[in-house]
């Protein structure tokens, strides 16, 4: 086995491990009882929505750059989107460790809309983790054809997750207890 194959194998193992462990940790934290520290993290939902909006902007800008042949600018935007999403994930875990579940109180047509949006957001957010990691790895290791083959799927899903995250926040905002 050559060195790049061994490196790819290690990266695949790390990506697979993170893609399994992170959703399990998030699910467990959401099931734990409230720690009583909700006041200290009360502004995090707005912070999360801001991170999601900035991620969406970085993704769209990066897409624009690659379509115009500006590879270095594209790379910067995609790394920025990845960093913003990573900060979001860590902050999201901290938030859910410290707060209880917030129930959605909307009624009428908005209720099924919200839950459809939320469920699609959760499912695709779980799916985007390995896709984003693999896209980033392939791009950063200059495996361009492999990067393109997954990035064409990663980009729209990641963008949907970022935008739907903002919408979920806006719909949930009236029901946060603080």
N, CA, C and O atoms as a DFTB+ gen file, in Angstrom:
712 C
 N C O
     1  1       0.853      -1.185       0.000
     2  2       0.000       0.000       0.000
     3  2       0.894       1.242       0.000
     4  3       1.807       1.365       0.816
     5  1       0.613       2.158      -0.932
     6  2       1.424       3.368      -0.977
     7  2       0.995       4.348       0.113
     8  3      -0.028       4.168       0.773
     9  1       1.805       5.382       0.278
    10  2       1.598       6.336       1.374
    11  2       0.265       7.079       1.263
    12  3      -0.409       7.291       2.271
    13  1      -0.120       7.478       0.044
    14  2      -1.382       8.215      -0.098
    15  2      -2.587       7.318       0.170
    16  3      -3.592       7.785       0.704
    17  1      -2.505       6.044      -0.189
    18  2      -3.603       5.112       0.109
    19  2      -3.749       4.908       1.608
    20  3      -4.865       4.848       2.124
    21  1      -2.625       4.801       2.307
    22  2      -2.661       4.646       3.766
    23  2      -3.237       5.902       4.411
    24  3      -4.014       5.821       5.363
    25  1      -2.851       7.059       3.889
    26  2      -3.376       8.326       4.409
    27  2      -4.880       8.420       4.161
    28  3      -5.632       8.835       5.043
    29  1      -5.318       8.036       2.967
    30  2      -6.749       8.049       2.644
    31  2      -7.526       7.091       3.546
    32  3      -8.637       7.395       3.979
    33  1      -6.937       5.949       3.819
    34  2      -7.590       4.965       4.690
    35  2      -7.742       5.505       6.114
    36  3      -8.796       5.344       6.731
    37  1      -6.698       6.141       6.632
    38  2      -6.772       6.751       7.963
    39  2      -7.825       7.855       7.993
    40  3      -8.619       7.942       8.930
    41  1      -7.823       8.687       6.972
    42  2      -8.799       9.781       6.906
    43  2     -10.221       9.233       6.853
    44  3     -11.113       9.758       7.519
    45  1     -10.436       8.193       6.074
    46  2     -11.766       7.580       5.979
    47  2     -12.197       7.025       7.329
    48  3     -13.360       7.158       7.709
    49  1     -11.285       6.412       8.047
    50  2     -11.593       5.877       9.378
    51  2     -11.978       7.011      10.338
    52  3     -12.957       6.898      11.074
    53  1     -11.214       8.090      10.326
    54  2     -11.494       9.236      11.206
    55  2     -12.837       9.868      10.844
    56  3     -13.634      10.181      11.728
    57  1     -13.088      10.056       9.552
    58  2     -14.357      10.639       9.101
    59  2     -15.526       9.755       9.511
    60  3     -16.538      10.254      10.003
    61  1     -15.397       8.451       9.314
    62  2     -16.474       7.522       9.690
    63  2     -16.709       7.542      11.195
    64  3     -17.854       7.548      11.646
    65  1     -15.639       7.553      11.966
    66  2     -15.764       7.572      13.427
    67  2     -16.466       8.846      13.892
    68  3     -17.403       8.780      14.687
    69  1     -16.024       9.991      13.408
    70  2     -16.662      11.259      13.783
    71  2     -18.127      11.293      13.347
    72  3     -18.983      11.812      14.064
    73  1     -18.405      10.746      12.186
    74  2     -19.766      10.758      11.645
    75  2     -20.724       9.888      12.441
    76  3     -21.938      10.081      12.381
    77  1     -20.189       8.944      13.175
    78  2     -21.009       8.097      14.048
    79  2     -21.073       8.682      15.454
    80  3     -22.149       8.763      16.046
    81  1     -19.925       9.090      15.989
    82  2     -19.840       9.548      17.375
    83  2     -20.570      10.879      17.593
    84  3     -21.303      11.019      18.573
    85  1     -20.388      11.843      16.712
    86  2     -20.973      13.174      16.918
    87  2     -22.499      13.127      17.022
    88  3     -23.043      13.686      17.975
    89  1     -23.217      12.490      16.092
    90  2     -24.684      12.440      16.256
    91  2     -25.131      11.706      17.519
    92  3     -26.140      12.070      18.124
    93  1     -24.392      10.684      17.917
    94  2     -24.738       9.962      19.149
    95  2     -24.561      10.874      20.355
    96  3     -25.420      10.907      21.237
    97  1     -23.462      11.613      20.404
    98  2     -23.219      12.543      21.514
    99  2     -24.312      13.608      21.560
   100  3     -24.832      13.912      22.633
   101  1     -24.663      14.175      20.411
   102  2     -25.717      15.196      20.368
   103  2     -27.036      14.613      20.866
   104  3     -27.733      15.247      21.658
   105  1     -27.383      13.415      20.407
   106  2     -28.642      12.787      20.832
   107  2     -28.655      12.533      22.334
   108  3     -29.663      12.782      22.995
   109  1     -27.555      12.045      22.876
   110  2     -27.469      11.787      24.321
   111  2     -27.614      13.089      25.102
   112  3     -28.345      13.141      26.091
   113  1     -26.926      14.135      24.666
   114  2     -26.996      15.421      25.372
   115  2     -28.409      15.993      25.359
   116  3     -28.825      16.639      26.321
   117  1     -29.140      15.763      24.287
   118  2     -30.508      16.281      24.213
   119  2     -31.451      15.511      25.137
   120  3     -32.515      16.011      25.503
   121  1     -31.060      14.305      25.509
   122  2     -31.895      13.498      26.398
   123  2     -31.557      13.692      27.870
   124  3     -32.329      13.297      28.743
   125  1     -30.411      14.297      28.149
   126  2     -30.006      14.513      29.537
   127  2     -30.877      15.582      30.189
   128  3     -31.417      16.447      29.499
   129  1     -31.016      15.529      31.508
   130  2     -31.800      16.567      32.191
   131  2     -31.089      17.919      32.134
   132  3     -29.869      17.993      31.981
   133  1     -31.867      18.964      32.258
   134  2     -31.378      20.340      32.269
   135  2     -30.378      20.517      33.412
   136  3     -30.635      20.086      34.536
   137  1     -29.223      21.159      33.121
   138  2     -28.211      21.382      34.161
   139  2     -28.516      22.608      35.002
   140  3     -27.869      22.833      36.025
   141  1     -29.488      23.402      34.588
   142  2     -29.823      24.617      35.322
   143  2     -28.980      25.808      34.917
   144  3     -29.081      26.875      35.523
   145  1     -28.156      25.642      33.910
   146  2     -27.277      26.731      33.477
   147  2     -27.816      27.437      32.237
   148  3     -27.059      28.068      31.499
   149  1     -29.119      27.330      32.010
   150  2     -29.721      27.896      30.799
   151  2     -29.444      29.387      30.656
   152  3     -29.244      29.867      29.540
   153  1     -29.428      30.118      31.746
   154  2     -29.202      31.565      31.681
   155  2     -27.842      31.884      31.065
   156  3     -27.701      32.868      30.339
   157  1     -26.848      31.056      31.353
   158  2     -25.503      31.331      30.850
   159  2     -25.370      31.071      29.346
   160  3     -24.413      31.534      28.725
   161  1     -26.305      30.346      28.762
   162  2     -26.223      30.035      27.334
   163  2     -27.442      30.539      26.557
   164  3     -27.707      30.089      25.443
   165  1     -28.173      31.470      27.151
   166  2     -29.446      31.884      26.560
   167  2     -29.316      32.567      25.204
   168  3     -30.263      32.545      24.418
   169  1     -28.176      33.168      24.911
   170  2     -27.997      33.829      23.619
   171  2     -27.440      32.908      22.537
   172  3     -27.256      33.331      21.395
   173  1     -27.172      31.661      22.889
   174  2     -26.583      30.763      21.900
   175  2     -27.491      30.458      20.708
   176  3     -26.969      30.330      19.600
   177  1     -28.809      30.333      20.857
   178  2     -29.619      30.095      19.646
   179  2     -29.439      31.193      18.587
   180  3     -29.349      30.890      17.397
   181  1     -29.387      32.448      19.002
   182  2     -29.137      33.535      18.051
   183  2     -27.737      33.408      17.453
   184  3     -27.551      33.611      16.253
   185  1     -26.766      33.077      18.280
   186  2     -25.397      32.856      17.808
   187  2     -25.376      31.731      16.778
   188  3     -24.700      31.839      15.755
   189  1     -26.112      30.653      17.044
   190  2     -26.171      29.519      16.117
   191  2     -26.778      29.941      14.781
   192  3     -26.278      29.564      13.721
   193  1     -27.852      30.718      14.833
   194  2     -28.483      31.193      13.598
   195  2     -27.519      32.085      12.813
   196  3     -27.461      32.018      11.585
   197  1     -26.774      32.910      13.525
   198  2     -25.791      33.778      12.877
   199  2     -24.700      32.950      12.215
   200  3     -24.309      33.222      11.081
   201  1     -24.209      31.937      12.926
   202  2     -23.195      31.047      12.342
   203  2     -23.743      30.351      11.101
   204  3     -23.040      30.230      10.098
   205  1     -24.984      29.896      11.160
   206  2     -25.593      29.243       9.997
   207  2     -25.721      30.206       8.823
   208  3     -25.452      29.830       7.682
   209  1     -26.129      31.440       9.090
   210  2     -26.252      32.434       8.015
   211  2     -24.887      32.736       7.399
   212  3     -24.764      32.839       6.179
   213  1     -23.870      32.877       8.238
   214  2     -22.520      33.129       7.735
   215  2     -21.989      31.931       6.955
   216  3     -21.291      32.096       5.954
   217  1     -22.319      30.728       7.413
   218  2     -21.926      29.516       6.690
   219  2     -22.557      29.512       5.303
   220  3     -21.881      29.240       4.311
   221  1     -23.851      29.812       5.232
   222  2     -24.539      29.863       3.937
   223  2     -23.878      30.888       3.015
   224  3     -23.677      30.624       1.830
   225  1     -23.544      32.049       3.558
   226  2     -22.888      33.092       2.757
   227  2     -21.521      32.622       2.258
   228  3     -21.165      32.861       1.104
   229  1     -20.761      31.959       3.121
   230  2     -19.444      31.451       2.724
   231  2     -19.578      30.374       1.648
   232  3     -18.784      30.333       0.708
   233  1     -20.574      29.509       1.784
   234  2     -20.791      28.454       0.791
   235  2     -21.146      29.038      -0.577
   236  3     -20.581      28.638      -1.594
   237  1     -22.077      29.979      -0.594
   238  2     -22.499      30.590      -1.863
   239  2     -21.339      31.363      -2.495
   240  3     -21.133      31.300      -3.707
   241  1     -20.592      32.085      -1.676
   242  2     -19.447      32.838      -2.185
   243  2     -18.389      31.888      -2.731
   244  3     -17.818      32.135      -3.794
   245  1     -18.124      30.802      -2.009
   246  2     -17.163      29.808      -2.479
   247  2     -17.590      29.166      -3.786
   248  3     -16.764      28.919      -4.664
   249  1     -18.877      28.897      -3.911
   250  2     -19.418      28.337      -5.155
   251  2     -19.204      29.322      -6.309
   252  3     -18.775      28.935      -7.396
   253  1     -19.502      30.577      -6.063
   254  2     -19.288      31.618      -7.070
   255  2     -17.815      31.654      -7.491
   256  3     -17.509      31.733      -8.681
   257  1     -16.911      31.598      -6.521
   258  2     -15.486      31.656      -6.836
   259  2     -15.044      30.467      -7.681
   260  3     -14.306      30.648      -8.649
   261  1     -15.474      29.265      -7.342
   262  2     -15.011      28.101      -8.107
   263  2     -15.581      28.130      -9.517
   264  3     -14.918      27.703     -10.462
   265  1     -16.801      28.629      -9.666
   266  2     -17.397      28.738     -11.005
   267  2     -16.658      29.772     -11.857
   268  3     -16.750      29.750     -13.084
   269  1     -15.934      30.670     -11.209
   270  2     -15.158      31.693     -11.913
   271  2     -13.658      31.403     -11.898
   272  3     -12.851      32.280     -12.207
   273  1     -13.286      30.170     -11.539
   274  2     -11.895      29.739     -11.605
   275  2     -10.982      30.298     -10.535
   276  3      -9.761      30.212     -10.668
   277  1     -11.527      30.856      -9.496
   278  2     -10.718      31.442      -8.417
   279  2     -10.569      30.406      -7.294
   280  3     -11.260      30.466      -6.276
   281  1      -9.664      29.474      -7.504
   282  2      -9.517      28.313      -6.625
   283  2      -9.084      28.707      -5.218
   284  3      -9.613      28.169      -4.245
   285  1      -8.147      29.623      -5.086
   286  2      -7.666      30.022      -3.755
   287  2      -8.791      30.681      -2.962
   288  3      -8.963      30.400      -1.776
   289  1      -9.553      31.553      -3.609
   290  2     -10.685      32.197      -2.929
   291  2     -11.750      31.161      -2.558
   292  3     -12.341      31.220      -1.480
   293  1     -11.982      30.214      -3.467
   294  2     -12.933      29.128      -3.199
   295  2     -12.493      28.344      -1.962
   296  3     -13.285      28.077      -1.059
   297  1     -11.230      27.990      -1.949
   298  2     -10.700      27.209      -0.826
   299  2     -10.873      27.969       0.489
   300  3     -11.281      27.389       1.495
   301  1     -10.565      29.262       0.481
   302  2     -10.728      30.081       1.683
   303  2     -12.179      30.052       2.164
   304  3     -12.441      29.855       3.351
   305  1     -13.115      30.248       1.244
   306  2     -14.539      30.273       1.623
   307  2     -15.007      28.927       2.163
   308  3     -15.779      28.876       3.121
   309  1     -14.550      27.848       1.560
   310  2     -14.971      26.519       2.020
   311  2     -14.366      26.196       3.394
   312  3     -15.027      25.602       4.245
   313  1     -13.118      26.588       3.596
   314  2     -12.512      26.400       4.921
   315  2     -13.251      27.256       5.942
   316  3     -13.507      26.804       7.058
   317  1     -13.597      28.488       5.572
   318  2     -14.365      29.356       6.465
   319  2     -15.715      28.717       6.803
   320  3     -16.112      28.697       7.968
   321  1     -16.416      28.200       5.804
   322  2     -17.707      27.539       6.050
   323  2     -17.527      26.357       6.991
   324  3     -18.350      26.134       7.880
   325  1     -16.454      25.600       6.798
   326  2     -16.186      24.443       7.652
   327  2     -15.882      24.873       9.088
   328  3     -16.374      24.264      10.037
   329  1     -15.077      25.916       9.244
   330  2     -14.752      26.428      10.582
   331  2     -16.015      26.947      11.268
   332  3     -16.247      26.652      12.440
   333  1     -16.826      27.711      10.553
   334  2     -18.077      28.225      11.129
   335  2     -19.005      27.084      11.541
   336  3     -19.618      27.131      12.607
   337  1     -19.105      26.068      10.700
   338  2     -19.946      24.911      11.034
   339  2     -19.393      24.151      12.232
   340  3     -20.155      23.638      13.051
   341  1     -18.080      24.078      12.333
   342  2     -17.456      23.397      13.478
   343  2     -17.707      24.164      14.769
   344  3     -18.010      23.565      15.802
   345  1     -17.582      25.481      14.714
   346  2     -17.887      26.311      15.891
   347  2     -19.350      26.126      16.273
   348  3     -19.683      25.984      17.450
   349  1     -20.223      26.128      15.262
   350  2     -21.644      25.883      15.516
   351  2     -21.837      24.563      16.254
   352  3     -22.541      24.510      17.262
   353  1     -21.217      23.505      15.758
   354  2     -21.420      22.179      16.345
   355  2     -20.973      22.135      17.801
   356  3     -21.686      21.595      18.647
   357  1     -19.815      22.689      18.103
   358  2     -19.329      22.718      19.487
   359  2     -20.278      23.541      20.359
   360  3     -20.632      23.119      21.459
   361  1     -20.684      24.700      19.875
   362  2     -21.589      25.561      20.633
   363  2     -22.958      24.910      20.812
   364  3     -23.576      25.034      21.870
   365  1     -23.426      24.225      19.788
   366  2     -24.711      23.521      19.841
   367  2     -24.682      22.435      20.915
   368  3     -25.644      22.264      21.664
   369  1     -23.578      21.711      20.982
   370  2     -23.412      20.674      22.009
   371  2     -23.401      21.315      23.397
   372  3     -24.049      20.813      24.315
   373  1     -22.675      22.410      23.553
   374  2     -22.645      23.120      24.845
   375  2     -24.047      23.583      25.226
   376  3     -24.467      23.430      26.373
   377  1     -24.760      24.143      24.270
   378  2     -26.119      24.634      24.536
   379  2     -27.031      23.501      25.006
   380  3     -27.727      23.632      26.013
   381  1     -27.019      22.398      24.274
   382  2     -27.933      21.309      24.629
   383  2     -27.495      20.551      25.880
   384  3     -28.301      19.861      26.503
   385  1     -26.241      20.675      26.241
   386  2     -25.796      20.096      27.509
   387  2     -26.359      20.898      28.682
   388  3     -26.641      20.344      29.744
   389  1     -26.518      22.199      28.481
   390  2     -26.918      23.095      29.568
   391  2     -28.395      23.459      29.608
   392  3     -28.841      24.094      30.563
   393  1     -29.151      23.080      28.612
   394  2     -30.570      23.452      28.595
   395  2     -31.448      22.234      28.370
   396  3     -31.009      21.215      27.838
   397  1     -32.656      22.361      28.774
   398  2     -33.626      21.310      28.506
   399  2     -34.214      21.481      27.121
   400  3     -33.831      22.372      26.363
   401  1     -35.130      20.628      26.820
   402  2     -35.816      20.659      25.531
   403  2     -36.777      21.847      25.483
   404  3     -37.480      22.113      26.458
   405  1     -36.810      22.550      24.377
   406  2     -37.767      23.638      24.180
   407  2     -38.832      23.153      23.205
   408  3     -38.523      22.776      22.075
   409  1     -40.070      23.164      23.643
   410  2     -41.169      22.683      22.801
   411  2     -41.624      23.778      21.842
   412  3     -41.661      24.955      22.201
   413  1     -41.967      23.383      20.635
   414  2     -42.504      24.314      19.648
   415  2     -43.978      24.544      19.953
   416  3     -44.737      23.590      20.121
   417  1     -44.377      25.795      20.024
   418  2     -45.747      26.118      20.408
   419  2     -46.633      26.591      19.273
   420  3     -47.783      26.969      19.497
   421  1     -46.111      26.573      18.060
   422  2     -46.896      27.053      16.930
   423  2     -48.097      26.168      16.644
   424  3     -48.084      24.968      16.920
   425  1     -49.136      26.782      16.085
   426  2     -50.363      26.058      15.757
   427  2     -50.749      26.343      14.314
   428  3     -50.205      27.245      13.677
   429  1     -51.688      25.567      13.813
   430  2     -52.172      25.768      12.453
   431  2     -51.169      25.268      11.430
   432  3     -50.424      24.321      11.681
   433  1     -51.161      25.921      10.264
   434  2     -50.316      25.488       9.152
   435  2     -48.833      25.525       9.480
   436  3     -48.053      24.762       8.908
   437  1     -48.428      26.414      10.406
   438  2     -47.007      26.558      10.709
   439  2     -46.449      25.327      11.430
   440  3     -45.261      25.029      11.317
   441  1     -47.296      24.620      12.164
   442  2     -46.830      23.452      12.923
   443  2     -46.301      22.335      12.003
   444  3     -45.161      21.907      12.182
   445  1     -47.084      21.852      11.030
   446  2     -46.524      20.822      10.145
   447  2     -45.358      21.348       9.303
   448  3     -44.427      20.603       8.994
   449  1     -45.410      22.627       8.935
   450  2     -44.297      23.226       8.197
   451  2     -43.024      23.173       9.038
   452  3     -41.968      22.766       8.554
   453  1     -43.133      23.589      10.303
   454  2     -41.976      23.604      11.199
   455  2     -41.391      22.203      11.364
   456  3     -40.182      22.013      11.230
   457  1     -42.245      21.227      11.655
   458  2     -41.727      19.883      11.908
   459  2     -41.157      19.234      10.648
   460  3     -40.192      18.474      10.729
   461  1     -41.738      19.520       9.498
   462  2     -41.161      19.027       8.241
   463  2     -39.783      19.643       8.032
   464  3     -38.828      18.950       7.681
   465  1     -39.690      20.944       8.251
   466  2     -38.412      21.642       8.133
   467  2     -37.401      21.096       9.137
   468  3     -36.258      20.810       8.779
   469  1     -37.820      20.951      10.390
   470  2     -36.926      20.474      11.441
   471  2     -36.419      19.065      11.157
   472  3     -35.224      18.796      11.278
   473  1     -37.322      18.167      10.781
   474  2     -36.916      16.780      10.528
   475  2     -35.953      16.713       9.345
   476  3     -34.939      16.019       9.408
   477  1     -36.267      17.432       8.269
   478  2     -35.352      17.427       7.119
   479  2     -34.008      18.045       7.504
   480  3     -32.960      17.579       7.057
   481  1     -34.035      19.078       8.323
   482  2     -32.800      19.718       8.785
   483  2     -31.950      18.736       9.599
   484  3     -30.744      18.626       9.377
   485  1     -32.570      18.033      10.525
   486  2     -31.835      17.091      11.375
   487  2     -31.247      15.951      10.552
   488  3     -30.071      15.617      10.696
   489  1     -32.062      15.358       9.692
   490  2     -31.592      14.230       8.874
   491  2     -30.439      14.666       7.974
   492  3     -29.416      13.986       7.892
   493  1     -30.608      15.790       7.309
   494  2     -29.560      16.250       6.396
   495  2     -28.335      16.784       7.135
   496  3     -27.220      16.682       6.624
   497  1     -28.520      17.349       8.327
   498  2     -27.367      17.787       9.129
   499  2     -26.522      16.587       9.536
   500  3     -25.294      16.669       9.581
   501  1     -27.181      15.483       9.829
   502  2     -26.451      14.258      10.161
   503  2     -25.715      13.737       8.928
   504  3     -24.569      13.297       9.022
   505  1     -26.374      13.788       7.787
   506  2     -25.760      13.298       6.549
   507  2     -24.620      14.191       6.074
   508  3     -23.661      13.705       5.474
   509  1     -24.715      15.489       6.334
   510  2     -23.717      16.409       5.789
   511  2     -22.372      16.284       6.505
   512  3     -21.337      16.615       5.926
   513  1     -22.371      15.821       7.727
   514  2     -21.102      15.726       8.461
   515  2     -20.067      14.897       7.701
   516  3     -18.986      15.415       7.419
   517  1     -20.342      13.633       7.355
   518  2     -19.314      12.885       6.613
   519  2     -19.062      13.459       5.217
   520  3     -17.939      13.414       4.716
   521  1     -20.108      13.995       4.598
   522  2     -19.938      14.554       3.256
   523  2     -19.021      15.777       3.277
   524  3     -18.140      15.907       2.427
   525  1     -19.225      16.671       4.243
   526  2     -18.382      17.865       4.347
   527  2     -16.948      17.484       4.700
   528  3     -15.997      18.025       4.135
   529  1     -16.798      16.552       5.632
   530  2     -15.449      16.113       6.005
   531  2     -14.723      15.497       4.812
   532  3     -13.553      15.793       4.570
   533  1     -15.417      14.644       4.073
   534  2     -14.804      13.996       2.916
   535  2     -14.512      15.008       1.806
   536  3     -13.458      14.947       1.174
   537  1     -15.430      15.925       1.569
   538  2     -15.197      16.972       0.562
   539  2     -13.983      17.820       0.929
   540  3     -13.135      18.110       0.084
   541  1     -13.912      18.212       2.198
   542  2     -12.776      19.015       2.654
   543  2     -11.470      18.231       2.500
   544  3     -10.478      18.759       1.998
   545  1     -11.479      16.983       2.930
   546  2     -10.266      16.168       2.840
   547  2      -9.801      16.044       1.390
   548  3      -8.626      16.247       1.085
   549  1     -10.724      15.714       0.516
   550  2     -10.354      15.526      -0.891
   551  2      -9.899      16.829      -1.537
   552  3      -8.988      16.826      -2.366
   553  1     -10.518      17.925      -1.169
   554  2     -10.081      19.212      -1.708
   555  2      -8.709      19.605      -1.202
   556  3      -7.861      20.059      -1.970
   557  1      -8.492      19.432       0.089
   558  2      -7.218      19.840       0.691
   559  2      -6.057      18.935       0.294
   560  3      -4.899      19.348       0.361
   561  1      -6.357      17.702      -0.120
   562  2      -5.300      16.783      -0.567
   563  2      -5.201      16.758      -2.094
   564  3      -4.558      15.881      -2.670
   565  1      -5.842      17.724      -2.736
   566  2      -5.795      17.884      -4.196
   567  2      -6.272      16.662      -4.977
   568  3      -5.770      16.379      -6.065
   569  1      -7.229      15.951      -4.425
   570  2      -7.882      14.858      -5.153
   571  2      -9.098      15.473      -5.861
   572  3     -10.248      15.203      -5.515
   573  1      -8.805      16.296      -6.850
   574  2      -9.805      17.192      -7.427
   575  2     -10.986      16.448      -8.048
   576  3     -12.131      16.835      -7.814
   577  1     -10.750      15.407      -8.822
   578  2     -11.893      14.711      -9.440
   579  2     -12.769      14.049      -8.379
   580  3     -13.995      14.058      -8.493
   581  1     -12.154      13.480      -7.358
   582  2     -12.931      12.892      -6.255
   583  2     -13.639      13.987      -5.456
   584  3     -14.771      13.805      -5.008
   585  1     -12.967      15.120      -5.283
   586  2     -13.569      16.253      -4.580
   587  2     -14.813      16.734      -5.327
   588  3     -15.867      16.940      -4.724
   589  1     -14.684      16.910      -6.629
   590  2     -15.830      17.369      -7.435
   591  2     -16.999      16.397      -7.369
   592  3     -18.158      16.807      -7.305
   593  1     -16.684      15.102      -7.383
   594  2     -17.764      14.107      -7.418
   595  2     -18.613      14.137      -6.152
   596  3     -19.815      13.879      -6.218
   597  1     -18.024      14.442      -5.013
   598  2     -18.828      14.525      -3.785
   599  2     -19.296      15.953      -3.514
   600  3     -20.362      16.153      -2.932
   601  1     -18.513      16.942      -3.926
   602  2     -18.878      18.340      -3.657
   603  2     -20.175      18.737      -4.358
   604  3     -20.907      19.594      -3.865
   605  1     -20.464      18.122      -5.502
   606  2     -21.706      18.466      -6.208
   607  2     -22.936      18.059      -5.410
   608  3     -24.024      18.592      -5.626
   609  1     -22.766      17.108      -4.482
   610  2     -23.849      16.709      -3.574
   611  2     -23.733      17.442      -2.240
   612  3     -24.739      17.817      -1.638
   613  1     -22.516      17.639      -1.794
   614  2     -22.281      18.278      -0.500
   615  2     -22.792      19.715      -0.481
   616  3     -23.473      20.126       0.459
   617  1     -22.466      20.470      -1.513
   618  2     -22.822      21.893      -1.533
   619  2     -24.316      22.151      -1.330
   620  3     -24.671      22.897      -0.417
   621  1     -25.206      21.570      -2.137
   622  2     -26.630      21.911      -1.942
   623  2     -27.185      21.425      -0.606
   624  3     -28.040      22.083      -0.013
   625  1     -26.706      20.286      -0.136
   626  2     -27.209      19.773       1.147
   627  2     -26.705      20.648       2.290
   628  3     -27.471      21.006       3.184
   629  1     -25.432      20.987       2.264
   630  2     -24.848      21.842       3.302
   631  2     -25.538      23.203       3.313
   632  3     -25.839      23.743       4.377
   633  1     -25.786      23.754       2.126
   634  2     -26.467      25.042       2.027
   635  2     -27.887      24.944       2.593
   636  3     -28.330      25.838       3.314
   637  1     -28.596      23.867       2.271
   638  2     -29.946      23.669       2.809
   639  2     -29.912      23.598       4.334
   640  3     -30.741      24.208       5.009
   641  1     -28.951      22.851       4.870
   642  2     -28.838      22.709       6.325
   643  2     -28.567      24.071       6.966
   644  3     -29.159      24.398       7.995
   645  1     -27.688      24.855       6.375
   646  2     -27.372      26.177       6.937
   647  2     -28.594      27.098       6.899
   648  3     -28.903      27.759       7.890
   649  1     -29.281      27.143       5.771
   650  2     -30.449      28.024       5.645
   651  2     -31.606      27.528       6.509
   652  3     -32.275      28.324       7.168
   653  1     -31.841      26.223       6.508
   654  2     -32.942      25.693       7.325
   655  2     -32.656      25.878       8.812
   656  3     -33.588      26.010       9.605
   657  1     -31.378      25.889       9.203
   658  2     -31.023      26.170      10.594
   659  2     -31.463      27.561      11.019
   660  3     -31.944      27.753      12.135
   661  1     -31.298      28.526      10.131
   662  2     -31.752      29.893      10.413
   663  2     -33.276      29.923      10.519
   664  3     -33.823      30.552      11.425
   665  1     -33.957      29.252       9.605
   666  2     -35.424      29.229       9.627
   667  2     -35.963      28.544      10.879
   668  3     -36.943      29.003      11.465
   669  1     -35.327      27.448      11.291
   670  2     -35.743      26.765      12.524
   671  2     -35.613      27.720      13.707
   672  3     -36.507      27.793      14.550
   673  1     -34.505      28.448      13.768
   674  2     -34.330      29.430      14.848
   675  2     -35.444      30.475      14.828
   676  3     -36.044      30.767      15.863
   677  1     -35.718      31.032      13.659
   678  2     -36.739      32.081      13.562
   679  2     -38.115      31.569      13.983
   680  3     -38.886      32.293      14.613
   681  1     -38.418      30.327      13.636
   682  2     -39.711      29.751      14.020
   683  2     -39.762      29.393      15.507
   684  3     -40.828      29.443      16.120
   685  1     -38.620      29.033      16.084
   686  2     -38.556      28.639      17.508
   687  2     -38.391      29.826      18.445
   688  3     -38.694      29.722      19.634
   689  1     -37.923      30.934      17.934
   690  2     -37.567      32.083      18.777
   691  2     -38.638      32.472      19.796
   692  3     -38.291      32.740      20.946
   693  1     -39.911      32.514      19.434
   694  2     -40.927      32.917      20.423
   695  2     -41.099      31.924      21.578
   696  3     -41.723      32.255      22.586
   697  1     -40.555      30.720      21.440
   698  2     -40.815      29.680      22.436
   699  2     -39.637      29.392      23.357
   700  3     -39.742      28.561      24.259
   701  1     -38.516      30.074      23.134
   702  2     -37.403      29.908      24.066
   703  2     -37.803      30.505      25.409
   704  3     -38.435      31.561      25.452
   705  1     -37.441      29.840      26.510
   706  2     -37.908      30.290      27.828
   707  2     -37.173      31.505      28.379
   708  3     -37.416      31.891      29.522
   709  1     -36.309      32.104      27.627
   710  2     -35.550      33.247      28.142
   711  2     -35.563      34.389      27.171
   712  3     -34.974      35.435      27.440
